[in-house]
Amino acid sequence: MTIKSIRYLVVHCAATPPTRDIGVKEIRAMHLQRGFNDVGYHYVIRRDGRVEKGRADTVAGAHVSGFNSVSLGVCLIGGVDAKGQPDQNYTPAQYEALEQQLLKLQAAYPAAQILGHRDLSPDKNGDGKISPNEWLKACPCFDVRAWWNARGSR
Ligand SMILES: [Zn+2]
């Protein structure tokens, strides 16, 4: 993928409970088991805010159906509660790291839009908006665009 081909910076969650401290190594193992040839994401942000590199930015990921060839995937560890229900349970260090990582990526890929996985679900009723009933997954369990636009006012 080239700089011009990246249209989206897609935020994901690992759908793991907050007590599970995993990173690229563990996700790569899970994704290999699912038949991918590497970790599906380009970046993974651990619970303590450490950013780990996944695939090279020049290689298409495996993280968002229909958009892998035009996007980079950034995955936050966490995103479900102890019962496996969607839960916006990221740590302050993760939000800070996500903001810094997206700023870097935005500088490198100025044409790319920042959004969440759920925002790339199909618009079934064609109203131009992706509504909660159209989300294929809740991932990453928060409104990434609203969060991004509110930065600076936090
Ligand atoms: Zn996702």
Boltz pocket constraint, residues with backbone or C-beta under 6 A from the ligand:
constraints:
  - pocket:
      binder: B
      contacts: [[A, 11], [A, 12], [A, 13], [A, 63], [A, 117], [A, 137], [A, 139], [A, 140]]
      max_distance: 6.0
